[in-house]
Amino acid sequence: MTTAASDKIPVDLELKKAFTELQQKRIESSQKLQFASGQVEGIKRSILHKQITDKELNALPANTKVYQGVGRCFIASTIPEVRQNIGKSVSELEEKARIFEV
């Protein structure tokens, strides 16, 4: 009878250890998922902001002076150039969002 009881104790410890490891992996996965969800939401907000900016630029008269942010300064630019850069930026952000969602 003592051999059956002594055989059971190591198995229980191994199960407990395996269960603890699985819990840690679940917590890590959950944290990574929350991080990725936050990143996707931020990217979607940026895309929306750029799309609204593009829409407003489209409504401006053709001779309106516009400026494009470059680092800490602004450079005079044309509306088509700014809209083209916004389009490129939106495409890049959409690709990043797809990467996070996979």
Buried (B, 14 or more C-beta within 10 A) or exposed (E): EEEEEEEEEEEEEEEEEEEEEEEEEEEEEEEEEEEBEEBBEBBEEBBEEBEEBBEEBEEEEEEEEBEBEEEEEEEEBEBEEBBEBBEEBBEEBEEBBEEBEE
